Amino acid sequence: MMDSGFPLVGSRPAAAGSPPAIPLSATQEEPLAEPLDSAKPIGTAPPAIVTDATAMEPGVVEPGRALALADFAPPALGAGDRLVRFAYSLGLPASAIHPFRKRARTRLTATVLPPLAGDAAAGKALRAGHFLVYGFKSAIADTAFSGPRLPPPFERMVHGFRWLRDLECGGTRAQCAQVAERILATWLTANPKPDPTPAWDVGNVGHRLLNWMVHAPLLLSGQDRTFRNRILHTIEDTARWLDRRVTKADDRLGEVAGWCGLVATGLIMAEGKARRLYAEARLVRALGELISDDGGVLSRSPVCQIETIELLIALRACYEAVREEPLPQIQTMLALLVPPLLALLHGDGALGNWQGAGAVSADQIAMLVKASGVRTRPLRDARQWGYQRATAGKSVLQFDAGPPPVARHARDGCASTLAFEFSHGMDRLIVNCGGAAFAGGMIPLRLEQGLRATAAHSTLTIDDFNSTAVLINGRIGSGVSEVEVDRRTLSADASGPTGAGGGATRIEASHNGYVSRYGLVHRRILILRDDGTELRGEDLLVPSGRKGKRGTIGVALRFHLGPHIELAASTDGKGITLALPDGSLWQFRSGRDPISVEESLWADGQGRPVGTRQLVVTAKVPRSGESFSWLLKKMR
């Protein structure tokens, strides 16, 4: 494997291995970027999402620009503002910076126009007295607003006040303001001062401040001046608390949320300039520590990618409200964050199930991308983020070709290395279970760890062990530390391994997650024909040393199927016909072992568990290594 010249993702030397299983002598390496058709505008406005087959136009961002040091430089300031920022960093209050200026009363200086629409159904549920989180209803009256007793999705929704965005869409301002004030009053009574509970998690506090700024009219529309003053002083007290604690966040995304909340408060609250100047500089630094070179967040989670984009969009709206020029780094980061997210979209426009995410809907993704103001196309080769994307005809292939996130960045971390998803048109054929980030809603919390396991993904497992240890609270342990990746375009050669004269995209990757226990490297080769009608795969277990170990091991190749697919088995037991909802027929063939069908689960975009099935190829093989070939081909 080392002789093949693959780029390495990881810090340790690669294990020695055998040559690639599919010969490459008959192939030629070609540029990945191919001539693209012209973009097709929708109506009078250009599309926010530019597909793989869309030409780059003026104003369309080319994905994959590497980050430069200038992207993370603090904003340039004059001497006076630099002094103000430095004084605030020392903890000096505004009165010390301007001792002869009369202190302004605590108030908001602008009204923010919410940039992102919420869930109207969740908003109506709030008016009816319920929180609706990932399809699960919980009565507001029965909600524990203090203490560590809420499932994680409810904690983030309740304590981060993310429900305000949904409530904004649930009725008229007068109807919704009453509900918002009631919930806020209950929350303030339950959380009168900071304590070590989820309500005062730095990430939740950052979201809370930002949402209070963006949706302030819902909270401050009442006639009770005493309550309004209480809210305003609570905002100021919360911001002062966060000033001192923001760097103690659990992870970088929580810290970014904290800095966004502080910048927003500095923009909207009176006499907030010093706070804003200081928080802006620290926000830029935190973003540099959150986002990889190709624009993917270091947790590798699409859910976290979406959250980061939402934070920056909401913060930009705060700048617009006070007619200040937004930090240039905000739009730079949005331009970097959107292409990797688009790489994980299927033909239906919805998200793939990766690192705990479910199939977030096409409408939600399209709204997010439109609000970002970024016009771009998907990033096909995101080496740093760890995902590979290939498109052919109506088919989309997504491949996890990166190590799991390191422990300090992991959120709902999954042992999914070398798993893949495959779709054709609007239908998903091969998927991962997903949904760990939604556990606690309609997906029971007890399933969370299982949904993060290797067996919950379409890849190979040995003796049902995870390729990377899955720990509690979304964390992961030891396992995969190194992944080798090689991607190339195969020319249209009838003698080549595609076997039909058409060109193809070939992606080969390997990981060392089973080396310490079994001394074996898992290598997977995927070849997608250019017309999208055939996906060939080969999984190899290669000894990491010169001599393989003795004995046998149990191997299982799992291919989780998308919803609403009908199955029919072949007479030899090595083939399964898949009837898709669009009427097309596909056949899955195993090269050496019979296929069994088992129950599975798939998480949709609303966090609902959908019952599906999985194809499983099992075998007992020697510990000296083995190979498994398989084929997925469209028949009609």
C-alpha positions in Angstrom: 0.0 0.0 0.0 2.8 2.4 0.7 4.3 1.8 -2.7 1.1 3.0 -4.4 1.9 6.6 -3.5 -1.4 7.3 -1.8 -1.8 10.5 0.2 -2.0 9.8 3.9 -4.6 11.1 6.3 -3.3 10.5 9.8 -0.1 10.8 11.8 1.3 7.3 11.9 3.3 5.4 9.2 1.2 3.2 6.9 1.2 -0.5 7.4 2.8 -2.6 4.7 0.4 -4.3 2.4 -0.1 -6.1 -0.9 -0.5 -4.5 -4.3 -4.0 -3.2 -5.3 -6.5 -6.0 -6.0 -7.7 -4.6 -9.3 -4.7 -4.0 -11.7 -4.2 -0.4 -12.8 -1.9 -1.0 -15.7 -4.8 -0.6 -18.2 -5.9 2.7 -16.8 -4.9 6.3 -17.2 -5.2 9.0 -14.7 -7.2 12.0 -15.9 -8.2 15.3 -14.4 -11.1 15.2 -12.0 -12.6 18.4 -13.3 -14.5 17.8 -16.5 -16.3 20.2 -18.9 -19.6 21.1 -17.4 -22.9 22.2 -18.9 -24.2 25.7 -18.4 -26.2 26.5 -15.3 -30.0 26.7 -15.6 -31.5 29.6 -13.7 -34.8 29.0 -11.8 -37.1 31.9 -12.7 -35.1 35.1 -12.6 -32.8 34.2 -9.8 -29.8 32.0 -10.1 -29.8 28.7 -8.2 -28.2 28.7 -4.8 -27.1 25.1 -5.2 -25.0 24.4 -8.3 -25.0 20.7 -9.1 -22.0 18.7 -10.1 -23.0 19.0 -13.7 -23.3 22.8 -13.6 -20.8 25.1 -15.1 -19.1 27.7 -13.0 -20.5 31.2 -13.7 -19.3 34.6 -12.6 -20.3 34.9 -8.9 -20.2 31.2 -8.3 -17.6 30.2 -5.7 -15.2 27.5 -6.8 -15.1 24.9 -4.0 -12.0 23.7 -2.3 -10.0 26.9 -1.8 -7.4 26.3 0.8 -7.5 28.5 3.9 -4.9 31.2 4.2 -3.5 32.8 7.4 -5.2 36.0 6.4 -8.6 34.3 6.8 -8.0 34.1 10.6 -6.3 37.5 11.2 -8.1 39.7 13.7 -10.0 42.6 12.0 -7.9 45.6 11.2 -8.7 48.5 13.6 -7.5 52.0 14.2 -5.4 52.9 17.2 -8.4 54.0 19.3 -10.4 50.8 18.7 -7.3 48.6 19.3 -7.0 50.3 22.7 -10.6 49.7 23.5 -10.3 46.0 22.5 -7.1 45.6 24.6 -8.8 47.2 27.6 -11.8 44.9 27.3 -9.5 41.9 27.1 -8.1 42.9 30.5 -11.6 42.9 32.0 -12.0 46.7 32.2 -15.7 47.8 31.9 -16.9 50.4 29.4 -17.1 53.0 32.2 -13.3 52.6 32.8 -12.6 53.0 29.1 -14.7 56.1 28.8 -14.8 57.5 32.4 -16.5 60.8 31.6 -19.2 59.4 29.4 -22.7 59.1 30.9 -23.7 55.5 31.2 -26.5 54.6 28.8 -29.4 52.6 30.1 -29.6 49.0 29.2 -31.5 48.7 25.9 -31.5 47.3 22.4 -30.4 49.6 19.6 -31.9 47.7 16.6 -34.3 45.0 15.5 -32.9 42.1 13.6 -34.8 40.6 10.7 -34.6 36.8 11.2 -32.7 35.4 8.3 -33.8 31.7 8.6 -37.3 30.4 8.7 -38.2 27.8 11.4 -40.5 24.8 11.4 -44.1 26.0 11.3 -45.4 22.7 12.7 -43.1 23.1 15.7 -44.2 26.7 16.1 -47.9 25.7 16.2 -47.1 23.0 18.7 -45.5 25.6 20.9 -48.7 27.7 20.8 -50.6 24.5 21.7 -48.3 24.0 24.7 -45.8 21.5 23.4 -42.1 21.3 22.4 -41.8 19.4 19.2 -38.3 18.1 18.7 -37.4 15.6 16.0 -41.0 14.4 15.8 -41.4 13.9 19.6 -43.9 16.1 21.5 -43.3 17.1 25.1 -45.6 19.2 27.2 -44.1 22.6 28.1 -45.7 22.3 31.5 -43.9 19.0 32.2 -40.5 20.1 30.9 -37.7 20.3 33.5 -36.2 23.7 32.8 -33.4 23.1 35.3 -31.1 20.2 36.1 -29.6 17.5 33.8 -32.9 15.7 33.1 -33.6 16.5 29.4 -32.5 14.4 26.4 -29.7 16.1 24.5 -31.8 17.4 21.6 -34.3 18.9 24.1 -31.5 20.4 26.1 -30.1 22.2 23.0 -33.6 23.3 22.0 -34.8 24.5 25.4 -31.7 26.1 26.9 -30.4 27.5 23.6 -33.8 29.0 22.9 -33.7 27.6 19.4 -37.4 27.2 19.6 -37.8 30.9 19.1 -37.1 30.4 15.3 -39.9 27.9 15.1 -42.3 30.0 17.1 -41.7 33.0 14.8 -43.4 30.9 12.0 -46.2 29.6 14.2 -48.7 32.5 14.0 -49.0 36.3 14.3 -46.5 38.3 16.4 -49.2 39.0 19.1 -50.0 35.3 19.4 -46.4 34.1 19.5 -45.1 36.8 21.8 -47.4 35.7 24.6 -46.1 32.1 24.3 -42.5 33.3 24.2 -42.9 35.5 27.3 -44.5 32.6 29.3 -41.7 30.1 28.4 -39.0 32.7 29.1 -40.5 33.6 32.5 -40.7 29.9 33.4 -37.1 29.4 32.3 -35.8 32.4 34.3 -37.6 31.2 37.4 -35.9 27.8 37.0 -32.5 29.2 36.3 -32.0 32.3 38.4 -28.2 32.1 38.4 -25.5 30.2 36.7 -24.8 26.6 37.9 -23.1 23.5 36.5 -26.1 22.3 34.5 -26.8 22.1 30.7 -28.5 25.5 30.9 -25.1 27.0 31.5 -23.2 25.0 28.9 -21.2 27.6 26.9 -22.6 26.4 23.6 -26.2 26.7 24.9 -25.5 30.1 26.4 -24.0 31.4 23.1 -27.1 30.2 21.2 -29.3 31.7 23.9 -27.8 35.1 23.6 -27.8 35.0 19.8 -31.4 33.9 19.6 -32.4 36.6 22.2 -30.9 39.2 19.9 -32.4 37.9 16.6 -35.9 37.3 18.1 -36.0 40.1 20.6 -39.4 41.4 19.5 -41.0 38.1 20.5 -39.6 38.5 24.0 -39.9 42.3 24.5 -43.3 43.1 22.9 -45.3 42.9 26.2 -46.6 45.8 28.2 -45.1 44.8 31.5 -42.1 47.2 31.8 -40.8 45.4 34.9 -40.6 42.1 33.0 -38.9 43.9 30.1 -36.3 45.4 32.3 -35.7 42.0 33.9 -35.1 40.5 30.5 -32.7 43.3 29.4 -30.7 43.0 32.6 -30.6 39.2 32.3 -29.2 39.6 28.8 -26.4 41.8 30.1 -25.7 39.6 33.1 -25.5 36.5 30.8 -23.2 38.3 28.4 -20.9 39.3 31.3 -20.9 35.6 32.5 -20.0 34.4 29.1 -17.2 37.0 28.7 -15.4 35.1 31.5 -16.3 31.5 30.5 -16.5 31.3 26.7 -13.0 29.7 26.4 -14.1 26.8 28.7 -16.5 25.4 26.1 -16.7 21.6 25.7 -15.5 21.9 22.1 -14.7 24.4 19.4 -18.2 24.6 18.1 -19.5 25.5 21.5 -16.8 28.2 21.7 -17.8 29.5 18.3 -21.4 29.7 19.4 -20.3 31.6 22.5 -18.3 34.2 20.6 -21.2 34.6 18.1 -23.5 35.3 21.0 -21.1 37.9 22.4 -20.6 39.6 19.1 -24.3 39.8 18.6 -24.9 41.2 22.0 -22.1 43.8 21.4 -23.8 44.8 18.2 -27.4 45.1 19.4 -27.0 46.2 23.0 -26.2 49.8 23.9 -22.6 50.5 24.6 -21.5 47.1 23.4 -18.7 48.3 21.1 -15.8 47.1 23.4 -17.4 43.7 23.8 -17.9 43.4 20.0 -14.4 44.4 19.1 -12.9 41.9 21.5 -15.3 39.0 20.6 -14.8 39.5 16.8 -11.1 38.9 17.1 -11.6 35.8 19.2 -14.4 34.5 17.0 -12.1 34.6 14.0 -9.5 32.6 15.9 -12.0 30.0 17.1 -13.3 29.6 13.5 -9.8 28.8 12.4 -9.6 26.1 15.0 -13.0 24.6 14.1 -12.8 24.4 10.3 -10.4 22.2 8.3 -8.5 23.4 5.2 -11.2 22.3 2.8 -14.1 23.8 4.8 -15.4 20.9 6.8 -15.8 21.2 10.6 -13.4 18.9 12.5 -16.2 16.9 14.1 -16.9 15.7 10.5 -20.6 16.0 11.4 -23.0 17.4 8.8 -25.2 18.5 11.7 -22.4 20.5 13.1 -21.6 21.9 9.6 -25.2 23.1 9.4 -25.1 24.6 12.9 -21.9 26.5 12.1 -23.5 27.9 8.9 -26.7 28.9 10.8 -24.6 30.7 13.5 -22.8 32.8 10.9 -25.9 33.6 9.0 -27.7 34.8 12.1 -24.7 36.8 13.2 -24.5 38.5 9.8 -28.1 39.5 10.2 -27.2 41.3 13.4 -24.6 43.4 11.5 -27.2 44.2 8.9 -29.6 45.3 11.6 -27.2 48.0 12.9 -26.0 48.8 9.4 -22.4 47.8 10.2 -20.2 46.0 7.6 -20.0 42.3 8.6 -16.6 40.8 9.3 -15.2 39.8 5.9 -14.2 36.4 7.5 -17.9 35.6 7.9 -18.6 35.4 4.2 -15.2 33.8 3.6 -16.1 31.0 6.1 -19.6 30.6 4.6 -18.0 30.2 1.1 -15.8 27.4 2.6 -18.5 25.7 4.6 -21.1 25.3 1.9 -19.3 23.2 -0.7 -18.4 20.3 1.7 -22.0 20.2 2.9 -23.3 19.9 -0.7 -20.9 17.0 -1.2 -23.2 15.0 1.1 -26.4 15.6 -0.7 -28.1 12.8 -2.7 -30.1 13.1 -5.9 -33.2 14.1 -3.9 -31.4 17.1 -2.5 -31.4 15.8 1.0 -28.5 14.9 3.3 -26.7 11.6 3.6 -26.6 9.8 7.0 -23.1 10.5 8.3 -21.7 11.0 11.8 -25.0 10.9 13.5 -27.0 12.9 11.0 -30.3 11.9 9.5 -31.5 12.7 5.9 -32.1 16.4 6.5 -34.6 17.5 3.9 -33.9 19.1 0.6 -36.0 22.1 1.5 -34.1 22.8 4.7 -30.7 22.5 2.9 -31.9 24.7 0.0 -33.1 27.4 2.5 -29.8 27.3 4.3 -27.7 27.6 1.2 -29.9 30.4 -0.2 -29.6 32.4 3.1 -25.8 31.9 3.1 -25.6 33.9 -0.2 -23.1 31.3 -1.5 -23.5 29.9 -5.0 -21.3 27.0 -5.5 -21.1 23.3 -6.5 -20.4 20.3 -4.3 -16.8 19.6 -3.2 -16.1 16.1 -4.7 -12.7 15.4 -3.1 -12.8 16.6 0.6 -9.6 14.9 1.8 -9.3 16.9 5.1 -13.0 16.5 5.9 -12.8 12.9 4.9 -15.6 12.4 2.4 -15.4 11.5 -1.3 -18.2 12.2 -3.8 -18.7 10.7 -7.2 -21.6 11.4 -9.6 -22.4 9.5 -12.8 -25.7 9.9 -14.7 -28.4 10.0 -12.1 -26.3 8.2 -9.5 -24.5 9.7 -6.5 -21.8 7.9 -4.5 -20.7 9.1 -1.1 -17.7 7.5 0.6 -16.3 7.9 4.1 -12.5 8.0 3.4 -11.2 9.6 6.5 -10.5 8.7 10.1 -13.2 9.5 12.7 -12.9 12.8 14.4 -10.4 13.1 17.2 -11.9 12.8 20.6 -11.9 16.5 21.5 -13.9 17.4 18.4 -16.3 14.4 18.3 -20.0 15.0 18.6 -22.1 11.9 18.0 -18.9 10.4 16.6 -19.4 7.2 14.5 -17.1 4.3 13.6 -18.0 4.7 9.9 -14.7 4.6 8.1 -15.0 3.1 4.6 -18.8 3.1 4.7 -20.6 4.4 1.6 -24.0 5.5 0.5 -25.4 5.2 -3.1 -28.5 6.7 -4.7 -30.0 6.8 -8.1 -32.3 9.7 -9.0 -34.7 10.3 -6.1 -34.2 6.9 -4.6 -31.5 5.7 -2.1 -30.2 2.2 -2.6 -27.4 1.9 0.0 -27.5 4.0 3.2 -26.2 4.2 6.7 -28.6 4.1 9.7 -27.7 7.6 11.0 -29.8 9.4 13.5 -27.5 9.3 16.6 -27.7 13.1 16.8 -31.5 12.8 16.9 -31.6 10.2 19.7 -33.9 11.4 22.5 -36.7 12.3 20.2 -38.6 9.6 18.3 -35.4 7.6 18.2 -35.0 6.2 21.7 -31.9 7.3 23.5 -30.9 3.7 24.3 -30.2 3.2 20.5 -27.7 6.1 20.3 -24.5 4.1 20.8 -25.7 1.3 18.5 -26.4 3.8 15.7 -22.8 5.0 15.9 -21.4 1.5 15.7 -19.6 0.2 12.6 -22.4 -2.4 12.0 -24.9 0.5 11.6 -23.0 1.6 8.5 -22.6 0.0 5.0 -19.1 -1.4 5.5 -17.2 -4.4 6.7 -16.9 -5.6 10.3 -14.7 -8.3 11.9 -16.3 -10.3 14.7 -18.8 -7.5 15.3 -16.1 -5.2 16.7 -16.1 -1.5 15.8 -13.3 -0.2 13.7 -13.1 2.6 16.3 -14.3 2.4 19.9 -17.6 4.0 20.4 -17.9 5.7 23.9 -20.7 7.4 25.7 -21.8 11.0 25.3 -20.9 11.0 21.6 -17.2 10.4 22.2 -15.0 7.9 20.5 -11.9 6.0 21.5 -8.9 4.3 19.9 -9.1 2.6 16.5 -8.7 4.1 13.0 -5.8 6.6 13.1 -4.8 6.5 9.4 -6.6 6.3 6.1 -5.0 6.1 2.7 -6.9 7.4 -0.3 -6.4 7.1 -4.0 -8.9 8.6 -6.5 -8.6 8.4 -10.3 -10.6 8.5 -13.4 -10.5 5.4 -15.6 -10.5 5.9 -19.3 -13.0 4.4 -21.7 -11.2 1.2 -22.5 -13.1 -2.0 -23.2 -10.2 -4.0 -21.7 -10.3 -2.1 -18.4 -11.9 -3.4 -15.2 -15.2 -1.7 -15.9 -15.7 -4.4 -18.5 -18.1 -2.6 -20.9 -16.0 0.0 -22.6 -17.2 2.9 -20.5 -15.1 5.2 -18.3 -15.4 5.1 -14.5 -14.4 6.8 -11.3 -12.3 4.6 -9.1 -11.8 5.3 -5.4 -9.6 3.1 -3.2 -9.1 3.6 0.5 -7.8 1.6 3.5 -7.8 2.0 7.3 -5.9 0.5 10.2 -8.7 0.2 12.7 -8.3 -3.6 12.9 -4.5 -3.8 13.0 -4.0 -3.7 16.7 -6.5 -6.6 17.4 -6.3 -8.7 14.2 -3.2 -7.5 12.4 -5.3 -6.7 9.3 -5.8 -3.6 7.2 -9.3 -3.1 5.6 -9.1 -1.9 2.0 -12.1 -1.0 -0.1 -12.2 -0.3 -3.8 -15.3 1.3 -5.4 -15.6 1.7 -9.2 -18.6 3.7 -10.5 -19.3 3.6 -14.2 -19.7 6.9 -16.0 -23.4 6.2 -16.9 -24.2 5.5 -13.2 -25.7 2.0 -13.9 -23.0 -0.1 -12.2 -21.1 0.1 -9.0 -18.4 -2.5 -8.5 -16.8 -3.1 -5.1 -14.0 -5.1 -3.6 -13.2 -5.4 0.1 -9.9 -6.8 1.1 -8.4 -7.8 4.5 -4.6 -7.5 4.1 -2.0 -8.5 6.7 -0.2 -5.5 8.1 3.0 -7.5 8.5 4.8 -10.0 6.4 3.3 -13.0 8.2 -0.4 -13.3 8.8 -1.8 -14.6 12.1 -3.2 -18.1 12.4 -6.9 -19.0 13.0 -10.1 -17.8 11.6 -12.3 -14.7 12.1 -15.9 -13.9 11.3 -16.5 -11.2 8.7 -19.7 -9.4 7.8 -20.3 -7.0 4.9 -23.4 -5.0 5.6 -25.3 -3.0 3.0 -28.2 -1.1 4.6 -31.0 -0.4 2.1 -33.0 2.7 1.6 -36.7 2.8 2.4 -39.5 1.4 0.3 -37.3 -1.1 -1.6 -38.8 -4.5 -2.5 -36.5 -7.6 -2.6 -36.4 -10.9 -4.4 -33.6 -13.5 -3.9 -31.9 -15.4 -6.7 -31.9 -19.2 -6.7 -28.2 -19.5 -5.9 -28.5 -17.3 -2.8 -25.8 -14.9 -4.1 -28.0 -12.4 -5.7 -30.8 -10.1 -4.6 -33.0 -8.1 -7.0 -34.0 -4.6 -5.7 -37.2 -3.0 -7.0 -37.1 0.7 -6.4 -40.1 3.0 -5.9 -39.4 4.6 -9.4 -40.0 1.2 -11.0 -36.4 0.5 -11.9 -34.7 -2.9 -11.0 -31.2 -3.3 -9.7 -29.4 -6.5 -8.8 -26.8 -7.0 -6.0 -24.4 -9.9 -6.5 -21.9 -11.3 -4.0 -18.8 -12.8 -5.6 -18.2 -15.7 -3.1 -20.6 -16.0 -0.3 -24.4 -16.1 0.0 -26.5 -13.1 1.0 -28.9 -12.9 3.9 -31.5 -10.3 4.6 -31.9 -8.7 8.0 -33.9 -5.9 9.6 -32.4 -2.4 9.8 -33.3 1.2 10.6 -32.9 4.5 8.8 -33.3 8.0 10.2 -35.1 10.5 8.1 -34.7 14.3 8.2 -37.3 14.7 10.9 -35.5 12.3 13.2 -38.1 9.5 12.7 -36.9 5.9 12.6 -37.9 4.2 9.4 -37.9 0.4 9.3 -35.7 -0.9 6.4 -33.7 -4.0 5.6 -30.0 -4.8 5.1 -28.1 -7.2 2.9 -25.5 -9.1 4.9 -22.6 -11.2 3.5 -21.0 -13.3 6.2 -18.0 -15.6 6.1 -15.4 -17.3 8.2 -12.0 -16.5 6.8 -8.4 -17.1 7.7 -6.6 -14.4 9.7 -4.0 -14.3 6.9 -6.4 -12.2 4.9 -9.2 -12.5 2.3 -11.0 -10.6 -0.4 -14.7 -10.1 -1.2 -16.1 -8.8 -4.5 -19.6 -7.6 -5.1 -21.6 -5.8 -7.8 -24.6 -3.5 -7.8 -26.0 -3.1 -11.3 -29.1 -1.6 -12.9 -31.1 -4.2 -14.8 -34.0 -2.0 -16.0 
